[in-house]
């Protein structure tokens, strides 16, 4: 029954997304119509005198967007079911077309930022989707160039459709297709390893190489005179400019898409782990024990995420904020206490309620601070529905065995992503390993294995797609990391030296 209900909900979401796709398509066609009109204010009626031109363009665009819709339906229904994602794809397409129009119209057709869409999609989605959408965009620009005449070397923009005789010999129309596909694909394949905005800007240098080669190949048959070579140098210069413009525009527009559509990029995630973030500063000053614990969990979570192929930057950022709910009452948590434990004076029911509330408090605090929902979800999920053992045991002793486990358990939900599962395990493993007197790899392995098995028995991983292989890899990564973080040191002799480097004290600790 539950499966049928979920399937029905998914179908309804897909239907709404399909309708949104259709609405966005008509908006996009009106958008192209508007660009054609403003480019030919004096004689735009002449362009539409043969309406078959515009109709052909509409059909081509419809086929391309139908391919996009079908691709996401087959490959990622979750992505397609979110209407915000649908609107984001169309917004990126519209922005890329507009930038190509402006630079082709007022600068040079060679200066168009053909790699812009690929770069934005790479960081806002993923590499696979970036390559696919870049291919669609390259064909879209090709059709737009052909049916609106936007391939003049003078940068005529969305102008009147030329005759077929005029098309022959104009290599610029093929330039848009080749450059868009090659440079966009190069950008998607290479920029994924870039972790800083400055590194993204320097990517323009790398993209310049295929740009210069493509322009050379397209203009090679006409390079017979010195003037032709000078024209080629000018075209190549504009092409290089277009590469740098692509990276610069990606840097300019990316923050807007990050905030508007709630997308997480590696740049945004790194900014969230900066010590200058207000919540991080507050955690460090008001709950130093929790802050230090979060730093270690972040290191462990990042290591585990890398090991199983998950987003390491997201794991690190989520771990930074997973216990931020403890800011509400930091003194109620052991790592922030200095001798006095307020729970000694409270009933176990009240203590359990205070402890388990930090998960929801963290979620509410992160949402109020407008941090990404993916990070807020981890704060709420990282304890799942686990029992709070200490206070349950205390209640059982005080009540003579009359205590309900539900009253001493976290409220959930259980982890719904691999990142949440990683942090759930890393959080408990770090605390348990710290309490060990003998932190040998064998003892650490036993503790981590017990933690994972207990959570499996309590169905904490039933709502996320973590596999047994993932859990085994996570266990191995945690054992290696914790054995290094909580390693034993040799006992230093208690010797104090004076300025003359003479030992003045030799008492043992």
C-alpha positions as CSV (number, residue, x, y, z in Angstrom):
1,X,0.0,0.0,0.0
2,X,2.8,2.4,0.9
3,X,4.6,1.6,-2.3
4,X,1.5,2.3,-4.3
5,X,0.9,5.6,-2.6
6,X,4.6,6.7,-3.2
7,X,4.3,5.7,-6.8
8,X,1.1,7.6,-7.2
9,X,2.7,10.7,-5.7
10,X,5.7,10.3,-8.0
11,X,3.4,10.2,-11.0
12,X,1.6,13.3,-9.9
13,X,4.9,15.1,-9.5
14,X,6.1,14.0,-12.9
15,X,2.8,15.2,-14.4
16,X,3.2,18.6,-12.8
17,X,6.8,18.8,-14.0
18,X,5.7,17.8,-17.5
19,X,3.1,20.6,-17.6
20,X,5.8,23.0,-16.3
21,X,8.1,21.8,-19.1
22,X,5.4,22.7,-21.6
23,X,4.8,26.1,-20.0
24,X,8.5,26.8,-20.0
25,X,8.8,25.8,-23.6
26,X,6.2,28.3,-24.7
27,X,7.9,31.0,-22.6
28,X,11.2,30.2,-24.2
29,X,9.7,30.5,-27.7
30,X,8.3,33.9,-26.8
31,X,11.7,34.8,-25.4
32,X,13.3,33.9,-28.8
33,X,10.6,35.8,-30.6
34,X,11.3,38.9,-28.4
35,X,15.1,38.7,-29.2
36,X,14.3,38.5,-32.9
37,X,12.0,41.6,-32.7
38,X,14.4,43.8,-30.7
39,X,17.2,42.9,-33.0
40,X,15.2,44.0,-36.1
41,X,13.0,46.8,-34.7
42,X,12.6,48.4,-38.1
43,X,11.8,45.4,-40.3
44,X,11.0,42.5,-38.0
45,X,7.7,42.0,-39.9
46,X,9.8,41.1,-42.9
47,X,11.4,38.2,-41.0
48,X,8.0,36.8,-40.2
49,X,6.6,37.3,-43.7
50,X,7.7,33.7,-44.3
51,X,6.4,32.2,-41.0
52,X,7.8,28.8,-41.9
53,X,11.2,29.9,-40.7
54,X,10.1,30.6,-37.2
55,X,7.8,27.6,-37.2
56,X,10.8,25.4,-38.1
57,X,12.8,26.9,-35.3
58,X,9.9,26.2,-32.9
59,X,9.7,22.6,-33.9
60,X,13.5,22.1,-33.6
61,X,13.5,23.6,-30.1
62,X,10.5,21.5,-29.2
63,X,12.3,18.3,-30.2
64,X,15.4,19.3,-28.3
65,X,13.5,20.0,-25.1
66,X,11.5,16.8,-25.5
67,X,14.9,15.0,-25.5
68,X,15.8,16.8,-22.3
69,X,12.5,15.8,-20.7
70,X,12.8,12.2,-21.8
71,X,16.4,12.0,-20.7
72,X,15.6,13.1,-17.1
73,X,12.5,10.8,-17.1
74,X,14.7,7.8,-17.9
75,X,17.8,8.7,-15.9
76,X,16.7,10.8,-12.9
77,X,13.0,10.8,-12.1
78,X,13.7,12.5,-8.7
79,X,15.3,15.4,-10.5
80,X,12.5,15.7,-13.0
81,X,9.8,15.5,-10.3
82,X,11.0,18.7,-8.7
83,X,9.5,21.7,-10.6
84,X,12.3,24.0,-9.3
85,X,14.8,21.8,-11.2
86,X,12.8,22.1,-14.4
87,X,12.7,25.9,-14.2
88,X,16.4,26.0,-13.4
89,X,17.3,24.0,-16.6
90,X,15.2,26.4,-18.7
91,X,16.7,29.4,-16.9
92,X,20.2,28.3,-17.6
93,X,19.4,27.7,-21.3
94,X,17.7,31.1,-21.6
95,X,20.7,32.8,-19.9
96,X,23.2,31.1,-22.1
97,X,21.3,32.0,-25.3
98,X,21.0,35.6,-24.1
99,X,24.7,35.9,-23.4
100,X,25.6,34.4,-26.8
101,X,23.2,36.8,-28.5
102,X,24.6,39.9,-26.7
103,X,28.3,39.0,-27.4
104,X,27.6,37.9,-30.9
105,X,25.6,41.0,-31.7
106,X,27.8,43.7,-30.1
107,X,31.3,42.1,-29.9
108,X,31.9,39.2,-32.3
109,X,30.3,35.9,-33.1
110,X,33.7,34.4,-32.0
111,X,33.5,36.0,-28.6
112,X,30.3,34.2,-27.6
113,X,30.6,32.4,-24.2
114,X,29.9,28.9,-25.5
115,X,31.2,27.1,-22.5
116,X,29.0,29.1,-20.0
117,X,26.2,26.6,-19.8
118,X,28.5,23.6,-19.4
119,X,30.3,25.3,-16.5
120,X,27.1,26.3,-14.7
121,X,25.5,22.8,-15.1
122,X,28.7,21.1,-14.0
123,X,28.7,22.9,-10.6
124,X,24.9,23.1,-10.1
125,X,24.2,19.5,-11.2
126,X,26.9,17.0,-12.1
127,X,29.3,16.2,-14.9
128,X,27.0,13.8,-16.7
129,X,24.1,16.2,-16.9
130,X,26.5,19.0,-17.8
131,X,27.8,17.1,-20.9
132,X,24.3,16.2,-22.0
133,X,22.8,19.7,-21.6
134,X,25.8,21.2,-23.3
135,X,25.2,19.0,-26.3
136,X,21.6,20.1,-26.4
137,X,22.6,23.7,-26.1
138,X,25.2,23.4,-28.9
139,X,22.5,22.1,-31.3
140,X,20.1,24.7,-30.0
141,X,22.5,27.5,-30.9
142,X,23.2,25.9,-34.2
143,X,19.5,25.9,-35.1
144,X,19.0,29.4,-33.7
145,X,22.0,30.6,-35.8
146,X,20.6,29.0,-38.9
147,X,17.0,30.1,-38.6
148,X,17.7,33.6,-37.5
149,X,20.9,34.3,-39.5
150,X,23.1,34.8,-36.4
151,X,26.4,33.7,-38.0
152,X,27.7,36.8,-39.7
153,X,31.4,37.5,-38.9
154,X,30.3,41.1,-38.2
155,X,28.2,39.9,-35.3
156,X,24.8,40.6,-36.9
157,X,22.9,38.8,-34.2
158,X,19.4,37.5,-34.6
159,X,19.0,38.9,-38.1
160,X,17.2,38.0,-41.3
161,X,17.4,34.4,-42.5
162,X,19.9,34.2,-45.4
163,X,19.4,32.2,-48.5
164,X,21.2,28.9,-49.0
165,X,23.6,30.5,-51.4
166,X,24.6,32.9,-48.6
167,X,25.0,30.0,-46.1
168,X,27.6,28.3,-48.3
169,X,31.1,29.5,-47.4
170,X,30.0,31.0,-44.0
171,X,31.9,28.8,-41.6
172,X,30.7,30.7,-38.6
173,X,27.5,28.7,-38.5
174,X,29.5,25.5,-38.0
175,X,31.8,27.3,-35.5
176,X,28.9,27.6,-33.0
177,X,28.1,23.9,-33.2
178,X,31.7,22.7,-33.0
179,X,32.9,25.2,-30.4
180,X,29.9,24.8,-28.2
181,X,30.2,21.0,-28.2
182,X,34.0,20.7,-27.9
183,X,34.7,23.5,-25.5
184,X,31.7,22.8,-23.3
185,X,32.6,19.1,-23.1
186,X,36.3,20.0,-22.3
187,X,35.0,22.3,-19.6
188,X,32.7,19.7,-18.1
189,X,35.5,17.1,-18.1
190,X,38.2,19.2,-16.6
191,X,36.5,21.8,-14.3
192,X,35.1,19.2,-11.9
193,X,38.4,19.1,-10.0
194,X,38.5,22.8,-9.5
195,X,37.8,23.7,-5.9
196,X,38.2,27.5,-5.9
197,X,36.6,30.4,-7.8
198,X,40.1,31.6,-8.9
199,X,40.9,28.2,-10.4
200,X,37.7,28.4,-12.4
201,X,38.7,31.8,-13.8
202,X,42.0,30.3,-14.9
203,X,40.2,27.6,-16.7
204,X,39.7,30.0,-19.6
205,X,43.4,29.5,-20.5
206,X,42.9,25.8,-21.0
207,X,39.8,26.3,-23.0
208,X,41.6,28.7,-25.3
209,X,43.5,25.8,-27.0
210,X,40.6,24.0,-28.6
211,X,39.0,27.3,-29.5
212,X,42.1,28.5,-31.5
213,X,42.3,25.1,-33.2
214,X,38.7,25.0,-34.2
215,X,38.8,28.6,-35.6
216,X,42.0,27.6,-37.5
217,X,40.4,24.5,-39.0
218,X,37.3,26.5,-40.1
219,X,39.2,29.3,-41.6
220,X,42.1,27.3,-43.1
221,X,40.7,27.1,-46.7
222,X,40.7,30.9,-46.9
223,X,44.2,31.6,-45.3
224,X,46.0,32.5,-48.6
225,X,46.8,36.1,-47.9
226,X,48.3,38.2,-45.1
227,X,45.0,40.0,-44.6
228,X,43.3,36.6,-44.1
229,X,45.9,35.7,-41.5
230,X,45.3,39.0,-39.7
231,X,41.6,38.2,-39.8
232,X,42.3,34.8,-38.3
233,X,44.4,36.3,-35.5
234,X,41.5,38.7,-34.7
235,X,39.0,35.9,-34.7
236,X,41.2,33.7,-32.5
237,X,41.6,36.6,-30.1
238,X,37.9,37.0,-29.9
239,X,37.6,33.2,-29.4
240,X,40.1,33.3,-26.5
241,X,38.1,36.3,-25.0
242,X,35.0,34.1,-25.2
243,X,36.6,31.4,-23.1
244,X,37.5,33.9,-20.4
245,X,34.1,35.5,-20.6
246,X,32.5,32.0,-20.1
247,X,34.4,31.4,-16.8
248,X,33.9,35.0,-15.7
249,X,30.1,34.9,-16.3
250,X,29.9,31.5,-14.6
251,X,31.5,33.1,-11.5
252,X,29.1,36.0,-11.7
253,X,25.9,34.1,-12.1
254,X,26.6,31.0,-10.0
255,X,25.9,32.6,-6.6
256,X,22.5,33.9,-7.9
257,X,21.5,30.3,-8.9
258,X,22.9,28.9,-5.7
259,X,20.7,31.1,-3.6
260,X,17.6,31.3,-5.8
261,X,17.3,27.5,-6.4
262,X,19.1,26.3,-3.3
263,X,21.8,24.4,-5.2
264,X,25.0,23.4,-3.5
265,X,28.3,23.9,-5.3
266,X,31.8,23.1,-4.1
267,X,32.4,26.9,-3.7
268,X,29.3,27.3,-1.6
269,X,30.2,24.3,0.6
270,X,33.7,25.6,1.2
271,X,32.3,29.0,2.1
272,X,30.0,27.4,4.7
273,X,33.0,25.8,6.5
274,X,34.8,29.1,6.8
275,X,35.6,30.1,10.4
276,X,34.0,33.5,9.5
277,X,30.5,32.0,9.2
278,X,28.4,33.4,12.1
279,X,27.1,30.0,13.3
280,X,30.6,28.6,13.3
281,X,31.9,31.5,15.3
282,X,29.0,31.1,17.7
283,X,29.6,27.4,18.1
284,X,33.3,27.9,18.7
285,X,32.7,30.6,21.4
286,X,29.6,29.2,23.2
287,X,30.1,25.4,22.8
288,X,33.9,24.8,22.3
289,X,33.6,21.1,23.1
290,X,30.9,20.6,20.5
291,X,32.9,22.7,18.0
292,X,36.0,20.5,18.5
293,X,33.9,17.3,18.3
294,X,32.4,18.6,15.0
295,X,35.8,19.3,13.5
296,X,36.9,15.7,14.1
297,X,33.6,14.3,12.8
298,X,34.0,16.5,9.7
299,X,37.4,15.0,9.1
300,X,36.0,11.4,9.5
301,X,33.0,12.1,7.4
302,X,35.0,13.5,4.6
303,X,37.3,10.5,4.6
304,X,34.4,8.1,4.5
305,X,32.6,10.0,1.7
306,X,35.7,9.9,-0.4
307,X,36.0,6.2,0.2
308,X,32.5,5.4,-1.0
309,X,32.4,8.0,-3.8
310,X,30.0,10.5,-2.2
311,X,30.3,14.3,-2.1
312,X,33.2,14.9,0.3
313,X,32.6,18.6,0.5
314,X,28.9,18.1,1.5
315,X,29.9,15.5,4.1
316,X,32.4,17.9,5.6
317,X,30.1,20.9,5.7
318,X,27.2,18.8,7.1
319,X,29.4,17.5,9.8
320,X,30.4,21.0,10.8
321,X,26.7,21.8,11.5
322,X,25.3,18.5,12.6
323,X,25.3,19.4,16.3
324,X,24.6,23.1,16.0
325,X,21.3,22.6,17.8
326,X,23.3,22.3,21.0
327,X,23.8,26.1,20.9
328,X,20.3,26.4,22.5
329,X,21.6,24.9,25.8
330,X,25.3,24.1,25.4
331,X,25.9,23.4,29.1
332,X,23.6,20.4,28.9
333,X,26.0,18.4,26.9
334,X,29.0,16.6,28.3
335,X,31.6,17.9,26.0
336,X,30.9,21.5,27.1
337,X,30.7,20.8,30.8
338,X,33.5,21.6,33.2
339,X,32.9,19.5,36.3
340,X,29.3,20.4,37.0
341,X,26.6,18.2,35.3
342,X,23.2,19.8,35.5
343,X,21.5,16.4,34.6
344,X,22.3,15.2,38.1
345,X,19.5,17.5,39.3
346,X,17.0,16.7,36.6
347,X,14.6,13.8,36.0
348,X,15.7,11.4,33.3
349,X,12.6,12.3,31.3
350,X,13.5,16.0,31.2
351,X,17.1,15.2,30.5
352,X,16.2,13.0,27.6
353,X,13.9,15.6,26.2
354,X,16.7,18.2,26.4
355,X,19.2,15.9,24.7
356,X,17.0,14.7,21.9
357,X,15.7,18.2,21.1
358,X,19.1,19.3,19.8
359,X,18.4,17.5,16.5
360,X,15.3,19.4,15.7
361,X,16.7,22.6,17.2
362,X,19.6,22.3,14.8
363,X,17.3,21.9,11.9
364,X,15.3,24.9,12.8
365,X,18.4,27.0,13.4
366,X,19.9,26.1,10.1
367,X,16.7,26.8,8.2
368,X,16.3,30.1,9.9
369,X,19.9,31.0,9.0
370,X,19.0,30.1,5.3
371,X,21.6,27.4,5.1
372,X,21.0,24.6,2.5
373,X,18.3,22.1,3.4
374,X,20.6,19.2,2.7
375,X,22.7,20.3,5.6
376,X,19.7,21.0,7.9
377,X,18.3,17.5,7.1
378,X,21.6,15.9,8.3
379,X,21.3,17.8,11.6
380,X,17.8,16.4,12.1
381,X,18.6,12.8,10.9
382,X,22.0,12.1,12.4
383,X,20.6,10.4,15.5
384,X,17.6,8.8,13.7
385,X,15.3,7.2,16.2
386,X,18.1,5.8,18.4
387,X,17.5,5.4,22.1
388,X,19.3,7.7,24.6
389,X,20.8,4.8,26.6
390,X,22.1,6.7,29.6
391,X,18.8,8.3,30.6
392,X,16.8,5.2,29.6
393,X,18.9,3.1,31.9
394,X,18.6,5.8,34.7
395,X,14.8,5.8,34.3
396,X,14.6,2.0,34.4
397,X,16.6,2.0,37.7
398,X,14.5,4.8,39.2
399,X,11.1,3.4,38.1
400,X,11.9,-0.2,38.8
401,X,11.8,-1.2,35.2
402,X,8.7,0.7,34.2
403,X,10.0,3.0,31.4
404,X,9.0,3.2,27.7
405,X,11.9,3.1,25.3
406,X,10.0,5.5,23.0
407,X,10.1,8.2,25.6
408,X,13.9,8.1,25.7
409,X,14.5,7.9,21.9
410,X,15.3,10.5,19.3
411,X,12.4,11.7,17.2
412,X,13.9,11.0,13.8
413,X,13.6,10.8,11.0
414,X,16.2,8.1,10.2
415,X,18.9,9.0,7.7
416,X,17.6,9.5,4.1
417,X,20.9,9.9,2.4
418,X,24.3,8.3,2.5
419,X,25.8,11.5,3.9
420,X,23.4,11.4,6.9
421,X,24.3,7.7,7.5
422,X,28.0,8.5,7.4
423,X,27.7,11.3,9.9
424,X,25.5,9.1,12.1
425,X,28.2,6.5,12.3
426,X,31.1,8.9,12.5
427,X,29.5,10.9,15.2
428,X,29.0,7.9,17.5
429,X,32.3,6.3,16.6
430,X,34.3,9.4,17.5
431,X,32.6,9.7,20.9
432,X,33.1,6.0,21.6
433,X,36.7,5.9,20.5
434,X,37.5,8.9,22.7
435,X,36.3,7.0,25.7
436,X,38.5,4.0,25.1
437,X,41.6,3.6,27.2
438,X,43.2,1.2,24.8
439,X,42.8,2.7,21.3
440,X,44.5,0.0,19.3
441,X,43.1,-0.7,15.8
442,X,41.5,-3.9,17.1
443,X,39.6,-2.2,19.8
444,X,38.6,0.7,17.6
445,X,37.4,-1.8,14.9
446,X,35.3,-3.7,17.5
447,X,33.7,-0.4,18.7
448,X,32.9,0.8,15.2
449,X,31.6,-2.6,14.1
450,X,29.3,-2.7,17.1
451,X,27.9,0.8,16.4
452,X,27.1,-0.1,12.8
453,X,25.5,-3.4,13.7
454,X,23.4,-1.8,16.3
455,X,22.1,0.8,13.9
456,X,21.4,-1.9,11.3
457,X,19.4,-3.9,13.9
458,X,17.4,-0.8,14.7
459,X,16.6,-0.2,11.0
460,X,18.3,3.2,11.0
461,X,19.5,2.7,7.4
462,X,16.2,1.5,5.9
463,X,15.4,4.9,4.3
464,X,18.7,5.5,2.6
465,X,20.4,3.6,-0.2
466,X,23.6,2.7,1.8
467,X,24.8,-0.8,0.9
468,X,26.6,-3.4,2.9
469,X,29.7,-2.7,0.9
470,X,29.4,1.0,1.7
471,X,29.1,0.2,5.4
472,X,32.1,-2.1,5.3
473,X,34.1,0.6,3.5
474,X,33.0,3.2,6.1
475,X,34.0,0.9,8.9
476,X,37.5,0.5,7.5
477,X,37.9,4.2,6.9
478,X,36.8,5.1,10.4
479,X,39.1,2.5,12.0
480,X,42.1,3.9,10.1
481,X,41.2,7.5,10.8
482,X,40.3,7.1,14.5
483,X,43.5,5.0,15.2
484,X,45.4,8.1,13.9
485,X,43.3,10.8,15.5
486,X,43.1,9.2,19.0
487,X,46.5,7.6,19.0
488,X,48.7,7.0,22.0
489,X,51.7,9.2,22.7
490,X,54.8,8.3,24.6
491,X,54.9,9.5,28.2
492,X,57.2,12.6,28.4
493,X,59.5,12.9,31.4
494,X,58.7,15.7,33.8
495,X,61.9,17.7,33.2
496,X,62.0,21.5,33.3
497,X,64.9,23.5,31.8
498,X,66.1,27.0,32.8
499,X,67.7,29.5,30.4
500,X,71.1,27.9,30.9
501,X,69.5,24.7,29.6
502,X,70.0,23.0,32.9
503,X,67.4,20.5,34.2
504,X,65.8,21.8,37.4
505,X,63.0,19.2,37.9
506,X,62.9,15.6,37.2
507,X,59.8,14.4,38.9
508,X,57.6,12.0,37.0
509,X,54.0,13.0,36.3
